[in-house]
């Protein structure tokens, strides 16, 4: 589904992404790991159109999407979440979800004057879908709660819910475990697995929690210093000498500590 070919992103003399190449298979849940500063989030930002690459190419379903802005990629079904949730804190959880779909009738002045019934019908349908999503994520009891009052884990669930309000094809999740307690993290993991199996979502997940990666991810890609260092199963990655050196610089004797 996604092919990244020799991608570079430079900030002055700093090469945050330095010739990274990788492929994401349709229907997979791919883990992206690596030490801090490896270039993982910058790679996400370039793929998702938040940053323009210095050079290289990104393909989606055979189409060159390099440098397309986020709203165009959103329309193609490519979505991403952020390490720090970007909720509308003064709006309720339900309202946060209802805002997601683009091209709503109420967004045009003409329809606010002459298309009120259409707007009302559309809002009823959006409200029903938002409530269905909240129920799926086991946070329906928070539907009328201001999003800014949620815990870190609940905000991550809400961000995942926003991807369910549109026809997402591939979702890039940036550190879903950051600031999340173990119980909620497992709830998030279960939701990701269910969306993958039942709705065909493809996921790419940045995460430092190796137990979480092991639970939900098939292929795992490890980055270091802006490059793709290794690809394979989690067991293969944890046994890879280059990966161990990137994390610890101490060789195979500490291989079980990768990702700790």
C-alpha positions as CSV (number, residue, x, y, z in Angstrom):
1,X,0.0,0.0,0.0
2,X,2.8,2.4,0.9
3,X,6.3,2.4,-0.7
4,X,8.9,4.9,0.6
5,X,11.9,5.2,-1.7
6,X,15.2,6.7,-0.7
7,X,13.5,9.4,1.4
8,X,15.5,12.3,2.9
9,X,14.5,15.1,5.2
10,X,17.2,17.6,6.2
11,X,17.0,20.4,8.7
12,X,20.0,22.4,7.8
13,X,23.0,20.1,8.3
14,X,20.9,17.6,10.3
15,X,19.6,14.6,8.4
16,X,16.5,13.5,10.3
17,X,15.6,11.0,7.6
18,X,18.6,9.9,5.7
19,X,17.7,7.7,2.7
20,X,15.0,5.6,4.3
21,X,13.3,3.0,2.1
22,X,10.5,0.7,3.2
23,X,7.2,-0.9,2.2
24,X,3.9,-1.3,4.1
25,X,1.7,-4.1,3.0
26,X,-2.1,-3.6,2.7
27,X,-3.9,-5.2,5.7
28,X,-0.8,-5.3,7.9
29,X,-0.1,-3.8,11.4
30,X,3.5,-2.7,11.1
31,X,5.5,-1.6,14.1
32,X,8.1,1.1,13.7
33,X,10.7,1.1,16.5
34,X,14.1,2.7,17.1
35,X,15.9,4.8,19.7
36,X,14.9,8.4,20.4
37,X,16.1,10.6,17.5
38,X,16.0,7.8,15.0
39,X,13.7,9.8,12.7
40,X,10.5,7.9,13.2
41,X,8.2,10.8,13.8
42,X,9.8,12.9,11.0
43,X,9.3,10.0,8.6
44,X,5.6,9.9,9.7
45,X,5.4,13.7,9.1
46,X,6.8,13.4,5.6
47,X,4.6,10.5,4.6
48,X,1.5,12.3,6.0
49,X,2.3,15.6,4.3
50,X,3.1,17.6,7.4
51,X,6.6,18.1,6.1
52,X,7.9,18.2,2.6
53,X,10.8,15.8,1.9
54,X,14.2,17.1,0.9
55,X,14.3,14.3,-1.7
56,X,12.9,10.9,-2.3
57,X,9.4,9.5,-3.1
58,X,6.3,8.2,-1.3
59,X,3.8,6.0,-3.2
60,X,0.3,5.0,-2.1
61,X,-1.5,2.3,-4.1
62,X,0.8,3.0,-7.0
63,X,0.2,6.8,-6.9
64,X,2.9,9.3,-6.2
65,X,1.8,11.2,-3.1
66,X,5.1,12.9,-2.3
67,X,4.5,16.3,-0.8
68,X,0.7,16.3,-1.0
69,X,-0.8,18.3,1.9
70,X,-2.5,16.5,4.7
71,X,-6.1,17.4,3.6
72,X,-5.5,15.8,0.2
73,X,-4.1,12.7,1.8
74,X,-7.0,12.6,4.3
75,X,-9.3,12.4,1.3
76,X,-7.3,9.4,0.0
77,X,-7.8,7.6,3.3
78,X,-4.3,8.3,4.8
79,X,-4.6,9.5,8.4
80,X,-2.2,10.0,11.3
81,X,-2.5,10.6,15.0
82,X,0.1,12.4,17.1
83,X,2.1,11.6,20.2
84,X,0.3,14.4,22.0
85,X,-3.4,14.2,21.2
86,X,-4.8,17.1,19.1
87,X,-8.4,17.1,20.4
88,X,-10.7,20.2,20.5
89,X,-10.5,20.4,24.2
90,X,-13.6,22.7,24.7
91,X,-15.9,20.4,22.7
92,X,-17.4,17.1,23.8
93,X,-16.2,13.8,22.7
94,X,-19.2,13.3,20.5
95,X,-18.7,16.8,18.9
96,X,-15.0,16.0,18.3
97,X,-16.0,13.0,16.3
98,X,-18.8,14.7,14.4
99,X,-16.5,17.3,13.1
100,X,-14.2,14.9,11.3
101,X,-16.0,14.1,8.0
102,X,-15.2,16.7,5.3
103,X,-17.6,18.4,3.0
104,X,-20.5,18.7,5.5
105,X,-23.5,20.6,4.2
106,X,-23.5,23.0,7.1
107,X,-20.1,24.3,6.0
108,X,-21.6,26.4,3.3
109,X,-23.5,29.6,3.8
110,X,-26.0,28.7,1.1
111,X,-27.1,25.5,2.9
112,X,-27.4,27.3,6.3
113,X,-30.1,29.4,4.6
114,X,-31.8,27.0,2.2
115,X,-30.7,23.5,3.2
116,X,-31.6,23.3,6.9
117,X,-33.4,20.0,6.5
118,X,-30.4,18.5,4.8
119,X,-28.1,19.8,7.5
120,X,-30.3,18.4,10.2
121,X,-30.5,15.0,8.6
122,X,-26.8,14.9,8.1
123,X,-26.1,15.8,11.8
124,X,-28.5,13.1,13.0
125,X,-26.5,10.5,10.9
126,X,-23.2,11.9,12.2
127,X,-24.4,11.8,15.8
128,X,-25.5,8.2,15.4
129,X,-22.2,7.2,13.9
130,X,-20.2,9.1,16.6
131,X,-22.2,7.3,19.3
132,X,-21.5,3.9,17.5
133,X,-17.7,4.7,17.5
134,X,-17.7,5.7,21.2
135,X,-19.5,2.5,22.0
136,X,-17.0,0.5,20.0
137,X,-14.1,2.1,21.9
138,X,-15.8,1.5,25.3
139,X,-16.0,5.2,26.1
140,X,-19.7,5.9,25.4
141,X,-20.0,7.1,29.0
142,X,-17.8,10.1,28.0
143,X,-19.9,11.2,25.0
144,X,-20.9,14.5,26.6
145,X,-17.6,15.0,28.5
146,X,-15.4,17.9,27.3
147,X,-12.4,16.3,25.5
148,X,-10.0,18.4,27.4
149,X,-11.0,16.7,30.6
150,X,-10.1,13.2,29.4
151,X,-7.0,11.3,30.6
152,X,-4.1,10.7,28.2
153,X,-5.3,7.2,27.3
154,X,-8.9,8.3,26.7
155,X,-7.6,11.1,24.4
156,X,-5.7,8.5,22.4
157,X,-8.9,6.4,22.1
158,X,-10.7,9.5,20.9
159,X,-8.1,10.1,18.3
160,X,-8.4,6.5,17.1
161,X,-12.2,7.1,17.0
162,X,-11.7,10.1,14.7
163,X,-10.1,7.8,12.1
164,X,-13.3,5.7,12.3
165,X,-15.5,8.6,11.2
166,X,-14.2,8.4,7.7
167,X,-13.2,5.7,5.3
168,X,-9.6,5.3,6.5
169,X,-7.3,3.0,4.5
170,X,-4.1,3.4,6.4
171,X,-3.5,5.0,9.8
172,X,-0.2,6.1,11.2
173,X,-0.2,6.0,15.0
174,X,2.6,7.9,16.8
175,X,3.3,6.5,20.3
176,X,-0.1,5.4,21.3
177,X,1.3,4.3,24.6
178,X,2.8,7.6,25.6
179,X,1.1,8.7,28.9
180,X,-1.3,5.8,28.8
181,X,-1.9,3.3,31.7
182,X,-1.6,-0.4,30.9
183,X,-5.3,-1.1,31.1
184,X,-6.2,1.6,28.5
185,X,-3.2,0.6,26.4
186,X,-4.6,-2.9,26.1
187,X,-8.0,-1.5,25.2
188,X,-6.4,0.6,22.4
189,X,-4.5,-2.5,21.2
190,X,-7.7,-4.5,21.1
191,X,-9.5,-1.8,19.1
192,X,-6.6,-1.6,16.6
193,X,-6.7,-5.4,16.1
194,X,-10.5,-5.4,15.7
195,X,-10.3,-2.5,13.2
196,X,-7.6,-4.4,11.3
197,X,-9.5,-7.7,11.1
198,X,-13.1,-6.5,10.7
199,X,-12.7,-3.3,8.7
200,X,-9.5,-3.9,6.9
201,X,-7.6,-0.9,8.3
202,X,-3.8,-0.9,7.7
203,X,-1.8,0.5,10.6
204,X,1.8,1.7,11.1
205,X,2.6,2.1,14.8
206,X,5.5,3.9,16.4
207,X,5.8,2.6,20.0
208,X,8.6,1.9,22.5
209,X,6.6,-0.7,24.5
210,X,7.8,-4.0,23.0
211,X,5.1,-6.0,24.7
212,X,2.5,-3.9,22.9
213,X,4.4,-4.2,19.6
214,X,4.6,-7.9,20.1
215,X,0.8,-8.1,20.8
216,X,-0.5,-6.3,17.8
217,X,2.2,-6.0,15.1
218,X,3.3,-8.5,12.5
219,X,6.2,-7.0,10.6
220,X,8.5,-4.7,12.6
221,X,10.8,-2.1,11.1
222,X,13.7,-0.6,13.1
223,X,15.2,2.8,12.3
224,X,18.4,4.4,13.6
225,X,20.0,7.7,12.6
226,X,17.4,8.4,9.9
227,X,17.9,5.0,8.1
228,X,16.0,1.7,8.1
229,X,18.2,-0.6,10.0
230,X,16.3,-3.9,10.0
231,X,13.0,-5.4,9.1
232,X,11.4,-8.7,10.2
233,X,9.4,-10.3,13.1
234,X,9.9,-8.8,16.6
235,X,12.0,-11.9,17.5
236,X,14.3,-11.3,14.5
237,X,14.6,-7.6,15.3
238,X,15.5,-8.3,18.9
239,X,18.2,-10.7,17.9
240,X,19.7,-8.4,15.3
241,X,23.2,-7.3,16.3
242,X,22.8,-3.9,14.5
243,X,19.6,-3.2,16.3
244,X,21.1,-4.1,19.6
245,X,24.1,-1.8,19.0
246,X,21.7,1.0,18.0
247,X,19.7,0.7,21.2
248,X,22.5,-0.2,23.7
249,X,25.9,-0.2,21.9
250,X,26.8,-3.3,23.9
251,X,26.4,-6.3,21.6
252,X,24.4,-9.5,21.7
253,X,24.9,-10.2,25.4
254,X,22.1,-7.7,26.2
255,X,19.8,-8.5,23.3
256,X,16.9,-9.2,25.6
257,X,16.9,-5.6,26.7
258,X,16.0,-4.1,23.3
259,X,13.1,-1.9,23.6
260,X,13.2,-1.9,27.4
